[in-house]
Amino acid sequence: METRVIISGGPGDTIENAVVVTADSSFAGVEAEYAYVQQACSQLGMTWKTLSQSQLTSPGGKNYDEITVILSDGTTSNFYFAIDSFFGKL
């Protein structure tokens, strides 16, 4: 069975503008998150390393992943992903 992943929503720079990841499983969803970070950092012409990944829950009960990276110029950047479609699915 082919895994389907859809990326929509905002640019992911804030939780309010989170990238919406629609996926069949947590594995596929998280893989799509890191592919998005790779593409976004590459467009800036920078390499990156993950500093942290956290799961957040909003007061309204929505689930998010926050990925914090350090870029090759020494700055840090946060990416926010809405993950309700795959949160807790294997």
C-alpha positions in Angstrom: 0.0 0.0 0.0 1.4 3.4 -1.0 1.6 6.0 1.7 0.0 9.3 0.9 1.2 12.6 2.4 -0.3 16.0 1.7 1.4 19.2 2.7 -0.7 22.4 3.0 -1.3 25.3 5.3 1.2 28.1 6.1 5.0 28.4 6.0 5.4 26.9 9.5 7.1 29.9 11.1 4.6 30.1 13.9 2.0 27.7 15.4 -0.7 29.9 13.9 0.8 29.5 10.4 1.7 25.8 10.9 2.4 23.5 8.0 -0.5 21.0 7.9 0.8 17.5 7.3 -1.9 15.0 6.3 -0.5 11.4 6.4 -1.6 7.8 7.0 1.0 7.1 9.7 3.3 8.9 12.2 6.3 7.5 10.3 5.2 9.1 7.0 4.1 12.3 8.7 7.4 12.9 10.5 9.4 11.9 7.4 7.4 14.6 5.5 8.2 17.2 8.2 11.9 16.6 7.9 11.7 16.7 4.1 9.9 20.1 4.4 12.7 21.4 6.7 15.3 20.2 4.3 13.7 22.0 1.4 13.1 25.2 3.3 16.7 25.4 4.5 18.1 24.5 1.1 16.1 27.3 -0.5 18.0 29.6 1.9 21.3 28.0 0.7 22.0 26.7 4.2 22.7 23.4 5.8 21.1 22.5 9.1 21.1 20.3 12.2 18.2 19.4 14.4 18.4 20.8 17.9 15.1 19.5 19.2 11.7 18.1 18.3 8.7 18.6 20.6 5.1 17.6 20.5 2.8 20.5 21.6 -0.9 20.5 22.3 -2.9 23.8 21.9 -5.5 24.9 24.5 -8.1 23.8 21.9 -6.6 20.3 21.8 -4.9 20.4 18.4 -1.5 18.6 18.2 1.7 20.1 16.7 5.3 19.2 16.2 7.9 21.9 16.7 11.3 21.3 15.1 14.1 23.6 16.1 17.2 23.6 13.8 20.5 25.4 13.8 21.5 26.8 10.4 25.0 26.9 9.0 25.2 30.6 9.7 24.6 29.9 13.5 21.1 31.1 13.7 18.2 29.0 14.9 14.9 28.5 13.3 11.6 26.9 14.4 9.2 25.0 12.2 5.7 24.2 13.3 3.6 21.3 11.9 -0.1 20.5 12.5 -0.1 16.7 13.0 -3.7 15.8 14.0 -4.2 13.6 10.9 -1.4 11.1 12.0 -0.7 11.8 15.7 -0.7 8.4 17.5 -1.0 6.3 14.3 1.6 3.7 13.7 
